[in-house]
Amino acid sequence: MPANLFAALPASPLPDELVETLAAAAGVRIERIVSTGHCSPPGFWYDQEEDEWVALLAGAAGLRFEDEAEARTLKPGDWLLIPARRRHRVDWTDAAAATVWLAVFFRRGESA
Amino acid sequence: MPANLFAALPASPLPDELVETLAAAAGVRIERIVSTGHCSPPGFWYDQEEDEWVALLAGAAGLRFEDEAEARTLKPGDWLLIPARRRHRVDWTDAAAATVWLAVFFRRGESA
């Protein structure tokens, strides 16, 4: 039977985000990430070598780009593309329920 | 603001599935597919050159592999990997509400 993106969610807060690779191949990686109130440390910015397409599937989060004044509030179904090297951080995630992200990492720059 | 996977769903059945490419790069393509009761024609099998990671996010569907006796019933959150060349078809999708698929096509065979 298929696996489910909303299965095996932690019942209580975890010390770290739960990151699981669902599929991977040369140049692409699909991850489920579960946050339980996690946010990026103060002053920390992700600065990734890969492009990231990410959707929030459950919960809620504030995603901040360094080049934007305010965090974007994400609700279930919201998705966006984070180009490589666009610095960003997670200001907050829902403290009351698990936040489920689906992330696809890839390298746009690679040749076909 | 971000786009939303559950936005702009058709209010009534469409003649064809609604397929939108959300992101694409060399060797990877992310699509939202909306079915409104669509199924594969009798005797038709998908026989794809690419690997497909697919999740059902809303609605319901019956996904049949040629090498399995019965269709798998998919509910929201269910996901699976369909390897290239594994023949499959969609036996049915929910006739009463939109079925939303998220599909990531990629080529596992390509070199890193």
Backbone of each chain as ProteinMPNN parsed JSONL, in Angstrom:
{"seq_chain_A": "MPANLFAALPASPLPDELVETLAAAAGVRIERIVSTGHCSPPGFWYDQEEDEWVALLAGAAGLRFEDEAEARTLKPGDWLLIPARRRHRVDWTDAAAATVWLAVFFRRGESA", "coords_chain_A": {"N_chain_A": [[0.842, -1.203, 0.0], [0.337, 2.342, -0.475], [2.439, 4.901, 0.985], [1.775, 7.513, 3.371], [1.529, 11.026, 3.535], [0.658, 12.254, 5.783], [0.871, 10.498, 7.795], [2.212, 8.922, 10.743], [2.877, 11.161, 12.289], [4.543, 13.124, 14.73], [3.485, 12.852, 18.123], [4.058, 14.58, 20.12], [6.063, 17.553, 20.755], [9.196, 17.584, 19.03], [12.79, 17.412, 19.497], [14.271, 18.12, 17.255], [13.542, 18.972, 13.825], [11.72, 16.591, 11.861], [13.008, 14.861, 9.288], [12.541, 13.258, 6.283], [13.583, 11.388, 3.536], [11.815, 10.835, 0.669], [12.048, 10.116, -1.944], [14.743, 9.889, -4.237], [17.128, 10.868, -6.644], [19.598, 11.284, -9.214], [20.334, 14.587, -8.984], [17.846, 15.321, -7.942], [15.693, 15.448, -5.11], [13.262, 14.376, -2.886], [11.594, 15.389, -0.079], [9.902, 14.823, 3.018], [9.17, 17.02, 5.573], [8.728, 17.514, 8.952], [7.657, 19.849, 11.206], [7.515, 20.86, 14.573], [6.671, 23.31, 15.922], [9.146, 24.302, 15.454], [11.685, 26.708, 14.578], [13.956, 28.741, 12.655], [17.195, 29.389, 14.058], [17.885, 32.515, 15.781], [19.066, 35.007, 13.602], [19.995, 33.154, 11.797], [20.304, 32.098, 8.428], [19.11, 30.187, 5.765], [21.088, 29.2, 3.041], [21.18, 27.992, 0.248], [22.584, 25.58, -1.996], [21.023, 24.323, -3.805], [18.033, 24.592, -5.789], [14.8, 24.925, -4.374], [11.638, 23.629, -4.318], [8.838, 24.114, -2.487], [6.1, 23.045, -0.517], [3.599, 23.776, 1.849], [1.783, 21.528, 3.669], [0.259, 20.906, 5.879], [-0.63, 22.464, 8.98], [1.02, 25.53, 9.849], [3.124, 28.313, 8.965], [5.737, 30.798, 9.159], [7.54, 32.17, 6.671], [10.49, 33.705, 5.906], [12.143, 35.813, 3.671], [15.392, 37.076, 3.166], [15.555, 39.288, 1.568], [13.126, 40.482, 1.755], [10.791, 42.453, 3.608], [9.005, 41.435, 5.452], [7.854, 38.35, 6.956], [6.387, 35.7, 5.052], [3.225, 34.369, 5.491], [2.369, 31.047, 5.581], [-0.109, 28.77, 4.615], [-1.999, 25.64, 4.573], [-1.454, 24.033, 1.493], [-0.199, 26.137, 0.242], [2.487, 27.006, -1.848], [5.844, 27.53, -2.969], [8.691, 28.593, -4.902], [11.997, 28.43, -4.044], [14.73, 29.906, -5.047], [18.099, 28.748, -5.57], [20.51, 30.011, -3.358], [18.972, 32.158, -2.565], [18.519, 33.773, 0.27], [16.937, 32.659, 3.21], [14.672, 32.083, 5.972], [12.964, 30.244, 8.555], [10.634, 31.757, 10.331], [8.728, 31.036, 12.181], [6.81, 28.149, 13.213], [3.697, 26.429, 13.495], [2.81, 26.037, 16.835], [1.038, 24.409, 18.023], [0.272, 22.216, 16.533], [1.416, 19.67, 14.274], [3.443, 20.741, 11.596], [3.529, 20.104, 8.23], [5.735, 19.788, 5.635], [6.374, 19.56, 2.156], [9.115, 19.067, 0.25], [10.973, 19.644, -2.67], [14.068, 19.269, -3.857], [16.307, 20.492, -6.228], [18.511, 21.007, -9.056], [18.66, 23.674, -10.91], [20.47, 24.652, -12.595], [21.775, 22.62, -13.904], [22.731, 20.803, -16.813], [20.66, 19.557, -19.488]], "CA_chain_A": [[0.0, 0.0, 0.0], [1.15, 3.561, -0.517], [2.718, 5.624, 2.216], [0.923, 8.701, 3.492], [2.259, 12.214, 3.984], [0.153, 12.707, 7.081], [0.998, 9.389, 8.733], [3.376, 8.885, 11.634], [3.244, 12.495, 12.786], [4.883, 13.044, 16.15], [2.381, 13.225, 19.013], [4.505, 15.687, 20.972], [7.173, 18.269, 20.112], [10.476, 16.895, 18.88], [13.923, 18.334, 19.64], [14.653, 18.578, 15.915], [12.597, 18.648, 12.777], [11.779, 15.232, 11.338], [13.261, 14.961, 7.846], [12.569, 11.938, 5.65], [13.705, 11.403, 2.078], [10.791, 9.962, 0.101], [12.577, 9.635, -3.218], [15.947, 10.617, -4.612], [17.796, 10.452, -7.866], [20.615, 12.268, -9.584], [19.859, 15.946, -9.197], [16.529, 15.613, -7.359], [15.448, 14.8, -3.81], [11.939, 14.733, -2.369], [11.62, 15.205, 1.367], [8.864, 15.295, 3.928], [9.749, 17.645, 6.765], [7.695, 17.796, 9.947], [8.069, 20.803, 12.23], [6.594, 20.925, 15.715], [7.0, 24.575, 16.571], [10.53, 24.701, 15.178], [11.983, 27.849, 13.728], [15.397, 28.89, 12.472], [17.803, 30.154, 15.142], [18.012, 33.962, 15.506], [20.199, 35.377, 12.764], [20.371, 32.104, 10.849], [19.673, 32.109, 7.102], [19.436, 29.127, 4.807], [21.739, 29.709, 1.832], [21.279, 26.655, -0.321], [23.143, 25.405, -3.345], [19.993, 23.759, -4.676], [16.704, 25.178, -5.826], [13.852, 24.192, -3.535], [10.203, 23.85, -4.464], [8.328, 23.648, -1.201], [4.68, 23.264, -0.232], [3.149, 23.481, 3.207], [0.604, 20.669, 3.489], [-0.542, 20.946, 7.112], [-0.069, 23.389, 9.948], [1.208, 26.921, 9.42], [4.511, 28.746, 9.151], [6.163, 32.086, 8.645], [8.783, 32.014, 5.894], [11.046, 35.037, 5.676], [13.281, 35.987, 2.78], [16.227, 38.187, 3.637], [15.312, 40.462, 0.724], [11.761, 40.977, 1.968], [10.696, 43.08, 4.924], [8.205, 40.659, 6.395], [7.678, 36.934, 6.667], [5.155, 35.275, 4.386], [2.499, 33.362, 6.258], [1.978, 29.925, 4.727], [-1.205, 27.909, 5.081], [-1.981, 24.404, 3.801], [-1.583, 24.14, 0.045], [0.685, 27.183, -0.285], [3.787, 26.522, -2.337], [6.693, 28.532, -3.62], [10.004, 28.16, -5.364], [13.089, 29.175, -3.412], [15.907, 29.691, -5.89], [19.38, 28.568, -4.897], [21.207, 31.211, -2.87], [18.095, 33.195, -2.023], [18.608, 33.507, 1.706], [15.609, 32.617, 3.828], [14.61, 31.431, 7.274], [11.624, 29.96, 9.054], [10.454, 32.573, 11.534], [7.911, 30.289, 13.146], [5.833, 27.161, 12.746], [2.587, 26.216, 14.428], [3.252, 25.397, 18.075], [-0.031, 23.563, 18.555], [0.071, 21.015, 15.724], [2.532, 19.404, 13.365], [3.479, 21.376, 10.282], [4.082, 19.157, 7.262], [6.262, 20.387, 4.411], [6.891, 18.695, 1.101], [10.167, 19.835, -0.413], [11.677, 19.022, -3.785], [15.336, 19.959, -4.1], [16.865, 20.16, -7.539], [19.531, 21.946, -9.511], [18.17, 24.238, -12.156], [21.569, 25.013, -13.468], [22.394, 21.48, -14.576], [22.377, 20.638, -18.226], [19.602, 18.569, -19.717]], "C_chain_A": [[0.881, 1.258, 0.0], [1.414, 4.097, 0.885], [1.849, 6.882, 2.229], [1.687, 9.857, 4.127], [1.836, 12.667, 5.374], [0.215, 11.605, 8.136], [2.236, 9.573, 9.598], [3.838, 10.285, 12.021], [3.548, 12.389, 14.27], [3.731, 13.562, 17.026], [2.77, 14.393, 19.918], [5.715, 16.349, 20.31], [8.463, 17.46, 20.107], [11.613, 17.892, 19.08], [14.359, 18.923, 18.3], [13.534, 18.27, 14.936], [12.821, 17.212, 12.303], [11.888, 15.327, 9.826], [13.378, 13.556, 7.265], [12.657, 12.102, 4.135], [12.736, 10.371, 1.506], [11.239, 9.366, -1.23], [13.801, 10.48, -3.54], [16.533, 10.014, -5.865], [18.857, 11.501, -8.152], [19.952, 13.619, -9.786], [18.493, 16.266, -8.638], [16.345, 14.82, -6.061], [14.112, 15.307, -3.283], [11.912, 14.402, -0.885], [10.282, 15.582, 1.997], [9.564, 15.827, 5.167], [8.596, 17.959, 7.713], [8.288, 18.7, 11.015], [7.034, 20.785, 13.344], [6.966, 22.168, 16.524], [8.415, 25.051, 16.303], [10.594, 25.999, 14.389], [13.5, 27.921, 13.584], [15.965, 29.693, 13.646], [17.9, 31.64, 14.778], [19.252, 34.234, 14.655], [20.621, 34.335, 11.756], [19.609, 32.274, 9.541], [20.096, 30.878, 6.334], [20.013, 29.782, 3.559], [22.122, 28.481, 1.02], [21.866, 26.645, -1.728], [22.092, 24.913, -4.334], [18.764, 24.665, -4.713], [15.775, 24.308, -4.98], [12.436, 24.611, -3.888], [9.591, 23.303, -3.193], [6.856, 23.996, -1.06], [4.439, 22.974, 1.239], [1.832, 22.712, 3.084], [-0.289, 20.622, 4.715], [0.146, 21.887, 8.068], [0.022, 24.801, 9.385], [2.648, 27.317, 9.713], [4.692, 30.167, 8.647], [7.508, 31.914, 7.968], [9.277, 33.397, 5.508], [12.187, 34.964, 4.682], [14.079, 37.191, 3.266], [15.937, 39.463, 2.85], [13.865, 40.965, 0.79], [11.625, 41.466, 3.402], [9.981, 42.203, 5.946], [8.118, 39.202, 5.978], [6.375, 36.715, 5.908], [4.499, 34.212, 5.257], [2.0, 32.282, 5.306], [0.89, 29.105, 5.399], [-1.24, 26.658, 4.19], [-2.287, 24.616, 2.314], [-0.664, 25.194, -0.548], [2.017, 26.578, -0.709], [4.566, 27.687, -2.935], [8.031, 27.916, -4.0], [11.043, 29.055, -4.704], [14.337, 28.932, -4.248], [17.162, 29.492, -5.032], [19.957, 29.926, -4.54], [20.288, 32.356, -2.457], [17.939, 32.906, -0.529], [17.23, 33.637, 2.353], [15.696, 31.927, 5.183], [13.149, 31.149, 7.621], [11.471, 30.725, 10.358], [9.689, 31.822, 12.615], [7.163, 29.168, 12.437], [4.826, 26.962, 13.874], [3.077, 25.474, 15.675], [2.245, 24.36, 18.565], [-0.202, 22.252, 17.784], [1.25, 20.859, 14.78], [2.36, 20.184, 12.064], [4.199, 20.432, 9.33], [4.467, 19.911, 5.998], [6.583, 19.268, 3.423], [7.887, 19.524, 0.305], [10.794, 19.014, -1.529], [12.909, 19.867, -4.068], [15.866, 19.537, -5.455], [17.846, 21.247, -7.935], [19.137, 22.438, -10.879], [19.287, 24.46, -13.151], [22.14, 23.863, -14.282], [21.893, 21.333, -15.996], [21.361, 19.514, -18.381], [20.201, 17.209, -20.078]], "O_chain_A": [[2.033, 1.219, 0.43], [0.7, 3.781, 1.837], [1.264, 7.257, 1.213], [2.395, 9.687, 5.12], [2.572, 13.38, 6.055], [-0.319, 11.756, 9.234], [3.175, 10.282, 9.235], [5.036, 10.563, 12.075], [2.882, 11.646, 14.99], [3.096, 14.568, 16.713], [1.904, 15.108, 20.421], [6.323, 15.773, 19.408], [8.773, 16.747, 21.062], [11.429, 19.089, 18.86], [14.766, 20.082, 18.224], [12.687, 17.414, 15.19], [13.935, 16.69, 12.335], [10.975, 15.812, 9.159], [14.211, 12.762, 7.702], [11.897, 12.861, 3.535], [12.823, 9.183, 1.818], [10.853, 8.254, -1.589], [13.879, 11.647, -3.157], [16.442, 8.81, -6.107], [18.992, 12.483, -7.422], [19.104, 13.774, -10.665], [18.006, 17.38, -8.832], [16.785, 13.676, -5.943], [13.864, 16.512, -3.241], [12.176, 13.267, -0.487], [9.621, 16.529, 1.571], [10.437, 15.171, 5.737], [7.613, 18.591, 7.325], [9.289, 18.365, 11.648], [5.832, 20.706, 13.091], [7.491, 22.088, 17.635], [8.848, 26.069, 16.842], [9.681, 26.339, 13.637], [14.235, 27.245, 14.304], [15.291, 30.579, 14.171], [17.988, 31.984, 13.6], [20.344, 33.751, 14.954], [21.508, 34.587, 10.941], [18.412, 32.559, 9.546], [21.282, 30.556, 6.254], [19.496, 30.791, 3.078], [23.251, 27.996, 1.099], [21.669, 27.565, -2.522], [22.248, 25.063, -5.546], [18.5, 25.41, -3.769], [15.959, 23.094, -4.892], [12.073, 25.782, -3.776], [9.806, 22.138, -2.856], [6.419, 25.086, -1.427], [5.008, 22.039, 1.802], [0.882, 23.192, 2.465], [-1.478, 20.328, 4.6], [1.357, 22.092, 7.989], [-0.79, 25.21, 8.556], [3.304, 26.744, 10.583], [3.919, 30.667, 7.83], [8.495, 31.555, 8.609], [8.565, 34.165, 4.861], [13.096, 34.148, 4.83], [13.517, 38.189, 3.717], [16.051, 40.571, 3.374], [13.446, 41.78, -0.032], [12.277, 40.943, 4.305], [10.299, 42.219, 7.136], [8.285, 38.862, 4.806], [5.397, 37.439, 6.093], [5.155, 33.27, 5.702], [1.293, 32.572, 4.341], [0.962, 28.793, 6.587], [-0.575, 26.626, 3.155], [-3.25, 25.288, 1.947], [-0.375, 25.144, -1.744], [2.59, 25.745, -0.008], [3.993, 28.695, -3.349], [8.435, 26.872, -3.488], [10.975, 30.28, -4.796], [14.939, 27.862, -4.163], [17.259, 30.005, -3.918], [19.895, 30.869, -5.328], [20.765, 33.412, -2.042], [17.311, 31.925, -0.129], [16.475, 34.573, 2.09], [16.688, 31.265, 5.491], [12.23, 31.738, 7.052], [12.096, 30.391, 11.365], [9.969, 31.959, 13.806], [6.916, 29.224, 11.233], [5.08, 27.287, 15.034], [3.685, 24.409, 15.572], [2.563, 23.533, 19.419], [-0.753, 21.288, 18.314], [1.989, 21.81, 14.526], [1.263, 20.266, 11.512], [5.327, 20.012, 9.586], [3.643, 20.581, 5.376], [7.006, 18.179, 3.809], [7.535, 20.565, -0.249], [11.107, 17.837, -1.351], [12.807, 21.027, -4.467], [15.869, 18.351, -5.786], [17.995, 22.261, -7.254], [19.257, 21.727, -11.877], [19.087, 24.457, -14.366], [22.894, 24.08, -15.231], [20.763, 21.701, -16.32], [21.228, 18.644, -17.52], [19.463, 16.251, -20.307]]}, "seq_chain_B": "MPANLFAALPASPLPDELVETLAAAAGVRIERIVSTGHCSPPGFWYDQEEDEWVALLAGAAGLRFEDEAEARTLKPGDWLLIPARRRHRVDWTDAAAATVWLAVFFRRGESA", "coords_chain_B": {"N_chain_B": [[2.764, 36.834, -3.016], [2.502, 33.346, -2.048], [1.526, 30.694, -4.307], [-1.296, 28.419, -4.346], [-2.019, 25.007, -3.818], [-4.584, 24.141, -3.725], [-6.104, 26.028, -4.829], [-8.138, 27.673, -7.315], [-9.647, 25.526, -8.29], [-11.585, 23.587, -10.533], [-15.05, 24.313, -10.843], [-16.939, 22.724, -11.94], [-17.242, 19.586, -13.743], [-14.536, 18.952, -16.008], [-13.673, 18.666, -19.512], [-11.163, 17.559, -19.993], [-8.374, 16.477, -17.972], [-6.879, 18.869, -15.779], [-3.797, 20.157, -16.165], [-0.958, 21.508, -14.771], [2.206, 22.936, -14.911], [4.306, 23.448, -12.277], [6.907, 23.881, -11.577], [10.008, 23.515, -13.245], [12.953, 21.98, -14.473], [16.151, 20.977, -15.756], [15.738, 17.636, -16.193], [13.777, 17.357, -14.213], [10.375, 17.803, -13.273], [7.61, 19.422, -11.947], [4.281, 18.936, -11.353], [0.895, 20.031, -10.988], [-2.025, 18.211, -11.05], [-5.389, 18.114, -11.841], [-8.168, 16.176, -11.458], [-11.474, 15.522, -12.477], [-13.38, 13.331, -11.968], [-12.207, 11.968, -13.991], [-10.831, 9.173, -15.78], [-8.535, 6.667, -16.964], [-8.765, 5.695, -20.4], [-10.555, 2.689, -21.369], [-8.475, -0.132, -21.423], [-6.217, 1.388, -21.801], [-2.836, 2.064, -20.944], [-0.53, 3.846, -19.033], [2.822, 4.291, -19.939], [5.61, 5.197, -19.107], [8.524, 7.169, -19.798], [9.81, 8.456, -17.815], [10.557, 8.414, -14.289], [8.045, 8.677, -11.803], [7.052, 10.399, -9.036], [4.287, 10.493, -7.078], [1.646, 12.135, -5.374], [-1.526, 11.997, -3.859], [-3.544, 14.632, -3.07], [-6.041, 15.681, -2.545], [-9.429, 14.56, -2.746], [-10.095, 11.394, -4.292], [-8.909, 8.286, -5.642], [-8.52, 5.479, -7.875], [-5.778, 3.632, -8.498], [-4.23, 1.635, -10.787], [-1.877, -0.894, -11.265], [-0.429, -2.672, -13.966], [0.793, -5.027, -13.306], [-0.419, -5.822, -11.014], [-3.227, -7.264, -9.345], [-5.422, -5.822, -8.496], [-6.785, -2.478, -8.286], [-5.171, 0.159, -6.479], [-6.524, 1.962, -3.857], [-6.447, 5.371, -3.416], [-6.103, 7.861, -0.978], [-6.316, 11.202, 0.478], [-3.039, 12.423, 0.946], [-1.757, 10.057, 0.455], [1.024, 8.597, -1.168], [3.18, 7.494, -3.81], [5.842, 5.88, -5.611], [6.239, 5.649, -8.996], [7.926, 3.708, -11.01], [9.774, 4.333, -14.04], [8.408, 2.959, -16.972], [6.834, 1.13, -15.623], [3.832, -0.112, -16.113], [0.692, 1.472, -15.831], [-2.573, 2.641, -14.823], [-5.305, 4.943, -14.376], [-7.987, 3.946, -12.736], [-10.279, 5.114, -11.727], [-11.492, 8.311, -10.613], [-12.638, 10.469, -8.012], [-15.982, 11.302, -8.472], [-17.478, 13.274, -7.425], [-16.08, 15.416, -6.386], [-13.204, 17.544, -6.85], [-10.162, 15.937, -7.632], [-6.936, 16.234, -6.524], [-3.721, 15.98, -7.638], [-0.235, 15.778, -6.954], [2.578, 15.699, -8.832], [5.855, 14.579, -9.41], [8.108, 14.393, -11.863], [10.925, 12.648, -12.936], [14.236, 11.563, -13.852], [15.626, 8.709, -13.052], [17.696, 7.308, -13.995], [19.65, 9.001, -14.908], [22.968, 10.363, -14.905], [24.861, 11.592, -12.106]], "CA_chain_B": [[2.281, 35.765, -2.14], [2.655, 32.03, -2.668], [0.384, 30.051, -4.947], [-1.877, 27.392, -3.481], [-2.338, 23.781, -4.549], [-6.028, 23.883, -3.697], [-6.773, 27.195, -5.409], [-8.55, 27.629, -8.723], [-10.16, 24.21, -8.685], [-12.773, 23.75, -11.381], [-16.32, 24.189, -10.121], [-17.733, 21.658, -12.562], [-16.351, 18.661, -14.469], [-13.837, 19.439, -17.2], [-13.533, 17.608, -20.527], [-9.862, 16.912, -19.805], [-7.7, 16.818, -16.724], [-6.181, 20.152, -15.765], [-2.39, 19.875, -15.858], [-0.182, 22.747, -14.697], [3.589, 22.756, -14.481], [4.589, 24.406, -11.197], [8.349, 24.17, -11.653], [10.674, 22.576, -14.15], [14.382, 22.181, -14.688], [16.712, 19.828, -16.459], [15.563, 16.336, -15.552], [12.728, 17.315, -13.194], [9.191, 18.607, -13.59], [6.616, 19.314, -10.883], [2.975, 19.26, -11.93], [-0.387, 19.799, -10.32], [-3.016, 17.63, -11.96], [-6.712, 18.078, -11.234], [-9.107, 15.277, -12.131], [-12.871, 15.689, -12.044], [-14.044, 12.104, -12.404], [-11.507, 11.367, -15.123], [-10.099, 7.926, -15.635], [-7.874, 6.292, -18.216], [-9.668, 4.964, -21.292], [-10.46, 1.226, -21.248], [-7.357, -0.743, -22.13], [-5.05, 2.279, -21.883], [-1.847, 2.008, -19.864], [0.617, 4.756, -19.069], [4.096, 3.575, -20.054], [6.357, 6.455, -19.115], [9.986, 7.135, -19.845], [10.331, 9.071, -16.593], [10.038, 8.019, -12.992], [7.047, 9.623, -11.31], [6.634, 10.372, -7.634], [2.988, 11.162, -7.124], [0.843, 12.159, -4.151], [-2.901, 12.47, -3.978], [-3.674, 15.627, -1.996], [-7.465, 15.878, -2.257], [-10.256, 13.672, -3.532], [-9.821, 9.961, -4.168], [-8.652, 7.68, -6.951], [-8.087, 4.092, -7.962], [-4.597, 3.537, -9.368], [-4.004, 0.219, -11.083], [-0.671, -1.321, -11.979], [-0.727, -3.841, -14.807], [1.317, -6.226, -12.658], [-1.17, -6.11, -9.785], [-4.565, -7.745, -9.707], [-6.474, -4.856, -8.177], [-6.391, -1.08, -8.154], [-4.934, 0.688, -5.134], [-7.353, 3.133, -3.563], [-5.633, 6.445, -2.85], [-6.798, 8.9, -0.223], [-5.412, 12.349, 0.626], [-1.762, 12.201, 1.607], [-1.095, 8.848, -0.054], [2.003, 8.841, -2.228], [3.947, 6.338, -4.251], [6.797, 6.068, -6.696], [5.94, 4.826, -10.165], [9.159, 3.667, -11.812], [9.641, 4.384, -15.495], [8.038, 1.723, -17.681], [5.858, 0.286, -14.917], [2.565, 0.273, -16.745], [-0.351, 1.765, -14.839], [-3.699, 3.431, -15.307], [-6.2, 5.461, -13.348], [-9.276, 3.278, -12.939], [-11.361, 6.043, -11.412], [-11.281, 9.381, -9.637], [-13.866, 10.927, -7.353], [-16.88, 11.983, -9.403], [-18.228, 14.316, -6.719], [-15.229, 16.553, -6.019], [-11.935, 17.554, -7.567], [-9.03, 15.174, -7.113], [-5.711, 16.998, -6.761], [-2.481, 15.191, -7.618], [1.046, 16.456, -7.129], [3.45, 14.726, -9.48], [7.23, 14.989, -9.71], [8.689, 13.514, -12.873], [12.373, 12.78, -12.994], [14.898, 10.434, -14.535], [16.535, 8.117, -12.085], [18.839, 6.705, -14.657], [20.672, 9.966, -15.34], [24.154, 10.421, -14.067], [24.838, 12.683, -11.123]], "C_chain_B": [[2.421, 34.413, -2.841], [1.379, 31.606, -3.398], [-0.126, 28.931, -4.032], [-2.361, 26.193, -4.306], [-3.832, 23.516, -4.636], [-6.818, 25.063, -4.257], [-7.156, 26.915, -6.856], [-8.945, 26.225, -9.168], [-11.411, 24.405, -9.526], [-14.053, 23.486, -10.593], [-17.186, 23.074, -10.697], [-16.791, 20.772, -13.373], [-15.777, 19.29, -15.737], [-13.764, 18.317, -18.232], [-12.213, 16.845, -20.388], [-9.309, 17.265, -18.434], [-6.99, 18.162, -16.884], [-4.748, 19.894, -15.294], [-1.616, 21.191, -15.892], [1.221, 22.426, -14.202], [3.931, 23.846, -13.474], [6.061, 24.803, -11.176], [8.957, 23.137, -12.58], [12.129, 22.964, -14.284], [14.879, 20.97, -15.448], [16.472, 18.565, -15.646], [14.514, 16.264, -14.469], [11.585, 18.247, -13.582], [8.15, 18.353, -12.507], [5.284, 19.787, -11.443], [1.868, 19.139, -10.89], [-1.351, 19.29, -11.373], [-4.344, 17.573, -11.218], [-7.615, 17.201, -12.089], [-10.505, 15.544, -11.593], [-13.662, 14.49, -12.581], [-13.352, 11.417, -13.563], [-10.929, 10.006, -14.769], [-9.442, 7.638, -16.97], [-8.875, 5.544, -19.095], [-9.502, 3.456, -21.105], [-9.293, 0.688, -22.06], [-6.123, 0.125, -22.246], [-4.145, 2.082, -20.676], [-0.812, 3.102, -20.071], [1.896, 3.921, -19.085], [5.156, 4.661, -20.224], [7.864, 6.26, -19.142], [10.601, 7.675, -18.555], [9.799, 8.343, -15.361], [9.052, 9.081, -12.542], [6.797, 9.38, -9.839], [5.324, 11.139, -7.589], [2.277, 11.039, -5.777], [-0.567, 12.606, -4.504], [-3.151, 13.397, -2.788], [-5.124, 15.91, -1.636], [-8.24, 14.936, -3.162], [-9.913, 12.215, -3.281], [-9.64, 9.389, -5.569], [-8.335, 6.202, -6.795], [-6.956, 3.992, -8.966], [-4.255, 2.07, -9.55], [-2.67, 0.024, -11.786], [-1.007, -2.577, -12.766], [-0.275, -5.133, -14.128], [0.663, -6.506, -11.295], [-2.613, -6.432, -10.151], [-5.63, -6.673, -9.508], [-5.915, -3.448, -8.082], [-6.121, -0.75, -6.688], [-5.827, 1.912, -4.951], [-6.499, 4.164, -2.856], [-6.53, 7.464, -2.172], [-5.83, 10.055, 0.017], [-4.176, 12.035, 1.473], [-1.037, 10.976, 1.09], [-0.137, 9.207, -1.182], [2.665, 7.528, -2.613], [4.864, 6.721, -5.395], [6.432, 5.11, -7.818], [7.193, 4.807, -11.043], [8.844, 3.775, -13.299], [9.318, 2.989, -16.017], [7.151, 0.78, -16.877], [4.472, 0.738, -15.365], [1.453, 0.402, -15.709], [-1.467, 2.569, -15.496], [-4.506, 3.949, -14.117], [-7.566, 4.853, -13.614], [-10.435, 4.24, -12.707], [-10.813, 7.183, -10.56], [-12.649, 9.819, -9.135], [-14.74, 11.706, -8.344], [-17.541, 13.197, -8.75], [-17.397, 15.551, -6.402], [-13.91, 16.445, -6.764], [-10.906, 16.683, -6.851], [-7.757, 15.909, -7.513], [-4.513, 16.077, -6.573], [-1.291, 16.151, -7.655], [2.025, 15.423, -7.673], [4.816, 15.343, -9.726], [7.805, 13.954, -10.661], [10.196, 13.737, -12.895], [12.951, 11.533, -13.641], [15.962, 9.879, -13.615], [17.813, 7.628, -12.721], [19.953, 7.691, -14.98], [21.831, 10.038, -14.364], [24.116, 11.651, -13.177], [25.576, 13.896, -11.672]], "O_chain_B": [[2.454, 34.341, -4.07], [0.293, 32.114, -3.122], [0.539, 28.552, -3.068], [-3.014, 26.345, -5.338], [-4.295, 22.77, -5.499], [-8.045, 25.096, -4.173], [-6.586, 26.05, -7.521], [-8.62, 25.793, -10.275], [-12.21, 25.3, -9.251], [-14.125, 22.56, -9.785], [-18.063, 22.545, -10.014], [-15.661, 21.169, -13.658], [-16.446, 20.052, -16.435], [-13.791, 17.142, -17.868], [-12.153, 15.64, -20.633], [-9.732, 18.242, -17.815], [-6.563, 18.533, -17.977], [-4.524, 19.467, -14.162], [-1.613, 21.897, -16.9], [1.397, 21.733, -13.2], [3.853, 25.034, -13.789], [6.41, 25.922, -10.801], [8.467, 22.012, -12.679], [12.483, 24.141, -14.215], [14.116, 20.051, -15.746], [16.961, 18.449, -14.523], [14.357, 15.213, -13.848], [11.796, 19.325, -14.14], [7.845, 17.204, -12.187], [5.174, 20.905, -11.946], [1.899, 18.261, -10.027], [-1.475, 19.868, -12.453], [-4.421, 17.051, -10.105], [-7.802, 17.448, -13.28], [-10.69, 15.766, -10.396], [-14.478, 14.606, -13.496], [-13.836, 10.405, -14.069], [-10.588, 9.73, -13.619], [-9.745, 8.276, -17.978], [-9.74, 4.835, -18.581], [-8.427, 2.995, -20.724], [-9.14, 1.012, -23.238], [-5.088, -0.331, -22.733], [-4.609, 1.95, -19.544], [-0.28, 3.26, -21.17], [2.026, 2.958, -18.33], [5.545, 4.998, -21.342], [8.397, 5.304, -18.578], [11.757, 7.393, -18.24], [8.728, 7.737, -15.394], [9.21, 10.257, -12.869], [6.382, 8.292, -9.438], [5.256, 12.294, -8.01], [2.303, 9.99, -5.132], [-0.765, 13.483, -5.344], [-2.989, 12.994, -1.636], [-5.403, 16.341, -0.517], [-7.756, 14.557, -4.229], [-9.49, 11.848, -2.185], [-10.149, 9.932, -6.55], [-7.936, 5.741, -5.725], [-7.154, 4.241, -10.155], [-4.019, 1.351, -8.579], [-2.372, 0.691, -12.776], [-1.762, -3.433, -12.306], [-0.864, -6.194, -14.333], [1.149, -7.334, -10.526], [-3.144, -5.931, -11.142], [-6.613, -6.615, -10.246], [-4.726, -3.251, -7.831], [-6.75, -1.299, -5.783], [-5.867, 2.792, -5.81], [-5.896, 3.878, -1.822], [-7.562, 7.874, -2.704], [-4.631, 9.903, -0.219], [-4.267, 11.463, 2.559], [0.175, 10.859, 1.265], [-0.456, 10.026, -2.044], [2.7, 6.577, -1.831], [4.681, 7.745, -6.053], [6.33, 3.901, -7.607], [7.483, 5.781, -11.737], [7.779, 3.358, -13.753], [9.874, 1.987, -15.568], [6.751, -0.266, -17.387], [4.016, 1.831, -15.03], [1.298, -0.446, -14.83], [-1.304, 3.104, -16.593], [-4.391, 3.444, -13.0], [-8.228, 5.197, -14.594], [-11.448, 4.187, -13.406], [-9.8, 7.035, -9.876], [-13.675, 9.563, -9.765], [-14.278, 12.657, -8.973], [-18.1, 14.049, -9.44], [-17.953, 16.625, -6.172], [-13.548, 15.374, -7.251], [-10.802, 16.697, -5.624], [-7.528, 16.175, -8.693], [-4.315, 15.483, -5.513], [-1.339, 17.196, -8.302], [2.269, 14.394, -7.043], [4.926, 16.478, -10.189], [7.966, 12.786, -10.306], [10.672, 14.872, -12.876], [12.236, 10.575, -13.935], [17.027, 10.463, -13.419], [18.863, 7.544, -12.084], [21.073, 7.283, -15.289], [21.683, 9.804, -13.164], [23.422, 12.625, -13.467], [25.669, 14.92, -10.995]]}, "name": "protein", "num_of_chains": 2, "seq": "MPANLFAALPASPLPDELVETLAAAAGVRIERIVSTGHCSPPGFWYDQEEDEWVALLAGAAGLRFEDEAEARTLKPGDWLLIPARRRHRVDWTDAAAATVWLAVFFRRGESAMPANLFAALPASPLPDELVETLAAAAGVRIERIVSTGHCSPPGFWYDQEEDEWVALLAGAAGLRFEDEAEARTLKPGDWLLIPARRRHRVDWTDAAAATVWLAVFFRRGESA"}
